[in-house]
Amino acid sequence: MIWFMLIASLISALVSAYVGWRMHLPNLAIKRLVWGYLFVVWLLSTFAMSLRLFGIINDATDILAWFVYLNMGFFSLLSIAYVMIDIFHLFTQKIKPNPERRQFMSSTVSLGVLSGVGITTGLGFEQAVGGAIIKEVQVPLGNVPVPLQKLKIVQFTDLHIGPMIKKEYVETLVQQMNALDADMIVMTGDLVDGSVARLKHDVAPLARLKAKYGKFFVTGNHEYYSGAEDWIAEMQRLGFIVLLNEHQLIEVDGAKLLMAGVTDYRADRHLASHQTSPKKAMENAPDADVKILLAHQPKSIFEAAEVGFDLQISGHTHGGQYYPWNFIAKMANPYIKGLHLHDDKTWIYVSPGTGYWGPPIRLGNEPEITLIKLV
């Protein structure tokens, strides 16, 4: 965790320095003011990460998180805009306007970039915090018994209840999901960023979720940063069936559905006994018409396909959340968003998430509650 903090702090410093260097500022006083602000943002972001590392979390650190993450989002988008401009300049460097025209163009472009990034940040913020959409996904498994075709499986994932997402947002989600009259509700990890003691009040509305055949939960990587064993106990107290490399058989009018779940793909780095295993989740499983695996990370799809699951439901990637992180997410995961057929035998649906992590920004990537139907 400390290495992550150091790397994040270094990247933040480089982004801040690049933005400060690239901004076209009219005089020395404004330059000093901007550089001072960039330094304060970097310092506070490093301070905020250090507080979380040492477990110092309270209302003041939550307020600090809003300031730090909003600035991080704005300056990361601004740095990308400047990179694109610099690339453009590389291809047009042979064109040399007179000094006065160059000065005018630089000032105009700088103002335009700041305005554009400001508007983009605002739109991304609205999309991130404005609430989740309901998205229906039909999974064409083939030969699905009629009783299972009538099932409504509702997924929410990557909610990241913590310094920025609180009880009010959770209450709204609970109302939305209960209105869907779900047969099963599945939470595929990264529910929280913080301890049970700190967030118990904020997750409490989840106890009111209703599903005919049960509520299911699997761990994500952030549960292991926040005390996984405590959160497993809390989710059970809230009425969830926690699947730790386990399965349950659900019978619907004579048709059988196997609902299995695995621990996070990297869980064994934190708890050796939680090493993920789709194979173990399938052990001694009875015959079933449809076999579904809940797995936080899409990377579980390789073993899920090998052991014969028909569908894997995942999250983790946030769909990249916003540019350019979608490209990084694509490099780190086999699938980052949507429905895919893996190796011509196992379907996988990857939700872009129901909350957000880090900067409260989403672009072209709305938070969603997913209504999954088997067809």
C-alpha positions in Angstrom: 0.0 0.0 0.0 2.8 2.4 0.8 4.4 1.8 -2.6 1.0 2.6 -4.3 1.0 5.9 -2.3 4.5 6.8 -3.3 3.8 6.0 -7.0 0.5 8.0 -6.9 2.2 10.9 -5.2 5.0 10.9 -7.9 2.5 10.8 -10.7 0.5 13.6 -9.1 3.7 15.7 -8.8 4.6 15.1 -12.5 1.0 16.0 -13.7 1.0 19.2 -11.6 4.5 20.2 -12.9 3.5 19.6 -16.5 0.3 21.5 -16.2 2.0 24.4 -14.5 4.7 24.5 -17.2 2.2 24.3 -20.1 -0.3 26.9 -18.8 0.0 30.2 -20.7 -0.1 32.8 -17.9 0.0 36.6 -18.5 2.4 37.7 -15.7 4.7 36.6 -12.9 2.2 37.2 -10.1 -0.4 34.9 -11.6 2.3 32.3 -12.4 3.3 32.3 -8.7 -0.3 32.0 -7.7 -1.0 29.0 -10.0 2.2 27.2 -9.1 1.4 27.8 -5.4 -2.1 26.3 -5.9 -0.7 23.3 -7.8 1.8 22.7 -5.0 -0.9 22.9 -2.3 -3.1 20.4 -4.2 -0.2 18.0 -4.6 0.7 18.4 -0.9 -2.9 17.8 0.3 -3.3 14.8 -2.0 -0.2 13.2 -0.5 -1.3 14.1 3.0 -4.8 12.6 2.4 -3.3 9.3 1.1 -1.0 9.2 4.2 -3.9 9.7 6.6 -5.8 6.8 4.9 -2.7 4.6 5.0 -2.4 5.1 8.8 -6.2 4.6 9.3 -6.9 8.2 10.2 -10.4 8.7 8.7 -13.1 11.1 9.9 -15.4 13.8 8.7 -12.6 16.2 8.1 -10.7 13.7 5.9 -13.9 13.1 3.9 -14.1 16.8 3.1 -10.5 16.8 2.2 -11.1 13.9 -0.2 -13.7 15.9 -2.1 -11.2 18.8 -2.6 -8.3 16.5 -3.5 -10.2 14.2 -5.9 -12.0 17.0 -7.8 -8.7 18.8 -8.4 -7.1 15.5 -9.4 -9.8 14.9 -11.9 -9.6 18.5 -13.4 -5.9 18.5 -13.6 -5.6 15.0 -15.1 -8.1 16.0 -17.9 -6.2 19.3 -18.3 -2.8 17.4 -18.7 -4.3 15.2 -21.4 -5.6 18.2 -23.3 -2.1 19.7 -23.2 -0.6 16.5 -24.4 -2.9 16.4 -27.3 -2.0 20.0 -28.2 1.7 19.3 -27.9 1.3 16.3 -30.3 -0.6 18.6 -32.7 2.3 21.1 -32.5 4.8 18.4 -33.4 3.0 17.9 -36.7 2.6 21.6 -37.4 6.0 22.9 -36.2 7.0 23.9 -39.7 4.3 26.6 -39.7 5.8 29.6 -38.0 3.4 32.6 -37.5 4.8 36.0 -36.5 5.4 36.6 -32.8 2.3 38.7 -32.2 0.1 36.1 -33.9 1.8 33.3 -31.9 1.2 35.2 -28.6 -2.5 35.7 -29.5 -2.9 32.1 -30.6 -1.3 30.8 -27.3 -3.5 33.0 -25.2 -6.7 31.9 -27.1 -5.8 28.2 -27.0 -5.0 28.4 -23.3 -8.3 30.1 -22.5 -10.2 27.6 -24.7 -8.5 24.6 -23.1 -9.2 25.8 -19.5 -12.9 26.5 -20.4 -13.3 23.2 -22.2 -11.8 21.1 -19.5 -13.8 23.0 -16.9 -17.0 22.2 -18.7 -16.0 18.6 -19.3 -15.2 18.2 -15.6 -18.6 19.5 -14.7 -20.3 17.2 -17.1 -18.3 14.2 -15.8 -19.1 15.2 -12.2 -22.8 15.3 -13.0 -22.7 11.9 -14.7 -20.8 10.4 -11.7 -23.0 11.7 -8.9 -26.3 12.1 -10.7 -27.5 8.6 -9.9 -27.5 5.2 -11.5 -29.4 4.2 -14.6 -31.2 0.9 -15.0 -29.7 -1.2 -17.8 -31.3 -4.4 -19.1 -29.0 -7.0 -20.5 -30.2 -10.2 -22.2 -27.7 -13.1 -22.1 -28.4 -15.5 -25.0 -27.3 -18.7 -23.4 -29.5 -21.0 -25.5 -31.7 -23.9 -24.2 -32.7 -22.0 -21.1 -35.7 -23.5 -19.4 -38.7 -21.3 -19.4 -38.8 -20.8 -15.6 -35.3 -19.4 -15.7 -36.1 -17.1 -18.6 -38.5 -15.3 -16.3 -35.9 -14.6 -13.7 -34.7 -11.1 -13.0 -31.1 -11.0 -11.7 -30.1 -7.5 -10.5 -26.5 -6.6 -10.2 -24.8 -3.7 -8.5 -21.1 -3.4 -8.0 -18.1 -1.1 -7.3 -20.2 1.2 -5.2 -17.2 2.3 -3.1 -19.2 3.6 -0.1 -16.7 5.7 1.8 -15.4 9.3 2.0 -17.6 10.5 -0.9 -20.5 8.0 -1.4 -22.8 8.0 1.7 -26.1 6.7 3.0 -28.3 9.0 0.9 -26.9 7.5 -2.3 -27.3 4.0 -1.0 -30.9 4.6 0.0 -31.7 5.8 -3.5 -30.1 2.6 -5.0 -32.1 0.4 -2.7 -35.4 2.1 -3.8 -34.4 1.6 -7.4 -33.5 -2.1 -7.0 -36.6 -2.9 -4.9 -38.8 -1.4 -7.6 -37.4 -4.0 -10.1 -38.9 -6.8 -8.0 -35.8 -8.9 -8.4 -35.6 -12.6 -8.0 -31.9 -12.4 -7.1 -29.7 -9.5 -6.3 -25.9 -9.9 -6.7 -23.2 -7.5 -5.4 -19.9 -8.3 -7.1 -17.4 -6.6 -4.9 -15.8 -3.2 -4.0 -18.8 -2.2 -1.9 -16.7 -0.1 0.5 -13.6 2.0 1.1 -13.3 2.0 4.9 -13.9 0.0 8.0 -17.2 -1.5 9.3 -17.0 0.8 12.3 -16.7 3.9 10.1 -19.3 2.9 7.4 -21.8 0.7 9.2 -24.4 3.5 9.2 -23.9 4.1 5.4 -24.4 0.5 4.3 -27.3 -0.1 6.6 -30.0 0.6 3.9 -28.8 -2.6 2.1 -30.6 -4.6 4.7 -33.9 -3.5 3.1 -33.1 -5.0 -0.3 -35.6 -7.7 -1.2 -35.1 -10.6 -3.6 -37.2 -13.8 -3.9 -34.3 -16.2 -4.0 -31.7 -14.3 -2.1 -29.1 -11.6 -2.1 -25.5 -12.7 -2.9 -22.2 -11.0 -2.3 -18.6 -11.7 -3.3 -15.5 -9.8 -2.2 -13.6 -7.3 -4.3 -10.1 -6.1 -3.9 -11.2 -3.0 -1.9 -12.8 -5.2 0.8 -9.3 -6.5 1.5 -8.0 -3.0 2.0 -10.9 -2.4 4.5 -11.0 -5.5 6.6 -12.5 -8.3 4.5 -13.4 -10.7 7.3 -15.3 -7.9 9.2 -17.2 -6.9 6.0 -18.1 -10.5 5.3 -19.7 -10.8 8.7 -21.4 -7.4 8.2 -22.9 -8.4 4.8 -24.2 -11.7 6.4 -25.8 -9.6 9.1 -27.4 -7.5 6.4 -29.0 -10.6 4.9 -26.5 -11.4 2.1 -25.3 -14.9 1.2 -21.6 -14.5 0.9 -20.0 -16.9 -1.6 -16.3 -17.6 -0.9 -15.4 -20.1 -3.6 -18.8 -21.7 -2.9 -22.1 -22.3 -4.7 -25.8 -22.6 -4.0 -28.5 -24.4 -6.0 -31.7 -22.5 -6.7 -34.7 -24.4 -8.0 -37.4 -22.5 -9.9 -40.5 -24.6 -10.9 -38.4 -27.7 -11.6 -35.5 -25.8 -13.4 -32.2 -25.5 -11.6 -29.7 -22.6 -11.5 -26.3 -22.9 -9.8 -25.2 -19.6 -8.3 -21.5 -19.6 -7.4 -19.1 -17.0 -6.3 -15.3 -16.6 -5.8 -13.1 -14.3 -3.7 -11.3 -11.5 -5.4 -8.7 -12.5 -8.0 -5.9 -11.1 -5.8 -7.4 -12.0 -2.4 -4.6 -14.3 -1.4 -2.2 -11.4 -1.2 -4.1 -10.3 1.9 -5.6 -13.6 3.2 -3.9 -16.8 2.1 -7.1 -18.8 2.9 -9.1 -16.6 0.4 -7.2 -17.7 -2.7 -9.7 -17.4 -5.5 -10.8 -20.6 -7.2 -13.7 -21.1 -9.7 -12.8 -24.8 -9.7 -13.4 -25.0 -6.0 -16.6 -23.0 -6.3 -17.8 -25.8 -8.7 -16.7 -28.7 -6.5 -19.5 -31.3 -5.7 -22.0 -29.1 -7.6 -25.2 -30.9 -8.6 -26.5 -30.9 -12.2 -28.0 -27.6 -13.2 -29.5 -26.1 -16.3 -27.6 -22.8 -15.9 -24.3 -22.2 -14.0 -23.5 -18.6 -13.1 -20.3 -17.4 -11.5 -20.0 -14.1 -9.5 -16.4 -12.9 -9.7 -15.3 -9.3 -9.0 -12.5 -9.2 -11.6 -13.0 -10.2 -15.3 -9.7 -12.1 -15.1 -11.5 -15.0 -13.5 -13.2 -15.7 -16.9 -10.3 -18.0 -18.0 -10.8 -20.5 -15.2 -14.5 -20.0 -15.2 -14.7 -21.1 -18.8 -12.4 -24.1 -18.2 -14.6 -25.5 -15.4 -17.9 -25.0 -17.3 -19.7 -21.9 -16.1 -22.3 -20.5 -18.6 -22.1 -16.9 -17.4 -19.7 -14.8 -15.3 -21.0 -11.6 -13.8 -18.2 -9.1 -12.9 -17.3 -5.5 -12.2 -13.9 -4.0 -11.1 -13.0 -2.0 -14.2 -15.5 0.9 -13.9 -15.4 0.8 -17.7 -12.3 2.9 -17.4 -14.5 5.6 -15.7 -13.1 8.4 -17.9 -10.5 9.1 -20.6 -7.7 8.1 -20.7 -8.1 5.5 -18.0 -10.2 3.3 -20.2 -7.1 2.5 -22.3 -5.2 1.5 -19.1 -8.2 -0.6 -18.0 -8.1 -2.4 -21.4 -4.5 -3.2 -20.9 -5.1 -4.7 -17.5 -8.3 -6.7 -18.1 -9.5 -9.1 -20.8 -12.9 -7.2 -20.9 -13.7 -3.8 -19.4 -17.4 -3.3 -20.1 -20.5 -5.0 -21.6 -21.5 -8.5 -22.7 -18.9 -10.8 -24.4 -18.7 -14.4 -25.4 -15.4 -15.8 -24.2 -13.8 -18.7 -26.0 -17.1 -19.5 -27.7 -18.5 -21.1 -24.6 -18.9 -18.8 -21.6 -20.6 -15.4 -21.5 -19.3 -12.6 -19.3 -21.0 -9.4 -18.4 -18.8 -6.6 -17.0 -20.6 -3.8 -15.3 -19.0 -0.3 -15.4 -20.0 0.0 -11.7 -22.7 1.7 -9.6 -20.5 4.2 -7.9 -17.0 5.7 -8.7 -13.6 5.7 -7.2 -11.1 8.5 -6.9 -12.2 11.6 -8.9 -16.0 11.9 -9.0 -16.0 11.9 -12.8 -17.5 9.6 -15.4 -17.5 10.4 -19.1 -19.6 8.3 -21.5 -19.7 5.7 -18.7 -22.9 6.1 -16.6 -23.1 4.3 -13.2 -25.6 1.5 -13.6 -27.8 -1.0 -11.9 -28.0 -4.0 -14.2 -31.1 -6.1 -14.8 -29.9 -9.4 -16.3 -32.2 -11.8 -18.0 -31.3 -15.3 -19.4 -32.7 -15.9 -22.9 
